[in-house]
């Protein structure tokens, strides 16, 4: 029998009634044999995610302040869930133990991971399936990255269980202590499990019916993308399409396991299927989606005969490395070099220091900066073979009166990225969407 791995996000774990809905989804298909869960998310506007409350508990405890009031909210939430599902999960004892660990100085990652741990305990009770702790399934290297042996170890741990529930978001560090992924990392956990059990499909259940061609907060009722490649997804996720953690594709991509984005609240919807480029259907238009991200700075350098100066770019990038700065894009010309940097790296006068060092060490003819840049990516496998795609893109921006500050196109011809002022980001996305989806 084919195996499906289901990962349920925070909105699908928000309360006991929604958890029961998720359990019904799992029971509806006997191929759904492994379940990975996130911590309970927001139930309504103004609510607080469990993970945020747990981070707050740790921060207060580590500074010597009392975290009892915050933890009481965590306790009330999970004890309420236990009542809603009508099963004794032993929640009081679990919460007592966790509170004691926090008071004893438990690490930040341990504290943050307890939301997933407890949610998995609840889902295990609902389904009547074994609970398998993520610390026995997901393993990190000494550098903090996913250990290459994780899949082998996870397969060995899960082989004994025909069905299991596993917490997302965390695993064991090289030191044996609990270590978490970045926020949203339960998506990666699900991907690791899917590869370990050689799943035929990884279902990621959330509160939307798949990926949209652009942000629905910017364009009303945009088209839902029915099929997207891992590579297209990576581009769109990185640029702000946040339905799925961008790193979650790596474990399943090498194994050729497709991902389907599904809606817990509308399980009958088709959702979005994510597949390898080789399996990606080329039906439909040239463009798959548009996504944008604000708050970048571009450093523009110009120097005559730059192309003949060996090591020029290496020196510039060495300066960035010195300040712990990563670049996003590096558009070049024969005598010009542009470095696009996320503003999160440039606080506290770092930009000024970088520019000063560039002037001193590579002596450009000119160097200037442009802050407040938004990057908008137009993505699609069909773009490479569609004559006039770039012309249509730039005509749509010209017609909308949007000034393009920078252009960057990947060598794969999968995307065209334009830099515009932050204030023009939404209008840029609307203009491109109108051109390719509502022309």
FENJO-V922383 format. One record per backbone hydrogen bond with DSSP energy under -1.0 kcal/mol. NH is the residue of the N-H (numbers start at 1). CO is the residue of the C=O. Records with the same first field share a line. If there is no record, write none. Layout:
BEGIN
NH: CO + CO
END
This chain:
BEGIN
4: 31
5: 201
6: 34
7: 203
8: 36
9: 205
19: 15
20: 16
21: 17
22: 18
23: 19
24: 20
25: 21
26: 22
27: 23
28: 24
29: 26
32: 29
33: 4 + 31
34: 4
35: 164
36: 6
37: 166
38: 8
41: 10
47: 44
50: 40
53: 49
54: 50
55: 51
56: 52
57: 53
58: 54
59: 55
60: 56
61: 57
62: 58
64: 61
65: 60
71: 67
72: 68
74: 70
75: 71
76: 72
77: 73
78: 74
79: 75
80: 76
81: 77
82: 78
83: 79
84: 80
85: 81
87: 82
94: 90
95: 91
96: 92
97: 93
98: 94
99: 95
100: 96
101: 97
102: 98
103: 99
104: 100
105: 102
106: 101
111: 107
112: 108
113: 109
114: 111
117: 113
118: 114
119: 115
120: 116
121: 117
122: 118
123: 119
124: 120
125: 121
126: 122
127: 123
128: 124
129: 124
132: 165
136: 133
137: 134
138: 134
140: 172
141: 145
144: 141
147: 139
150: 147
153: 149
154: 150
155: 151
156: 152
157: 153
158: 154
159: 155
161: 158
164: 33
165: 130
166: 35
168: 37
171: 179
172: 138
173: 177
176: 173
179: 171
181: 169
185: 182
187: 184
189: 185
190: 186
191: 187
192: 188
193: 189
194: 190
195: 191
196: 192
197: 193
199: 194
200: 3
201: 3
202: 258
203: 5
204: 260
205: 7
206: 262
213: 223
218: 215
219: 215
225: 211
228: 273
230: 275
233: 229
234: 230
235: 231
236: 232
237: 233
238: 234
239: 235
240: 237
241: 236
242: 240
248: 245
253: 249
254: 250
256: 253
257: 252
259: 274
260: 202
261: 272
262: 204
264: 206
269: 266
272: 261
273: 226
274: 259
275: 228
288: 379
289: 379
290: 213
291: 377
293: 375
296: 373
297: 341
298: 370
299: 339
300: 368
301: 337
302: 366
303: 335
306: 303
307: 334
308: 305
309: 306
310: 308
312: 309
315: 311
316: 312
317: 313
318: 314
319: 315
320: 316
321: 317
322: 318
323: 319
324: 321
325: 320
328: 340
333: 336
337: 301
338: 331
339: 299
340: 329
341: 297
343: 295
345: 342
346: 343
353: 349
354: 350
355: 351
356: 352
357: 353
358: 354
359: 355
360: 356
361: 357
362: 358
365: 302
366: 302
368: 300
370: 298
373: 296
374: 420
375: 293
376: 418
377: 291
378: 416
379: 289
380: 414
383: 380
389: 386
392: 388
393: 389
394: 390
395: 391
396: 392
397: 393
398: 394
399: 395
400: 396
401: 398
402: 397
405: 419
406: 419
408: 417
413: 410
416: 378
417: 408
418: 376
419: 406
420: 374
422: 372
424: 421
425: 422
428: 424
429: 425
430: 426
431: 427
432: 428
433: 429
434: 430
435: 431
436: 432
437: 433
438: 434
END
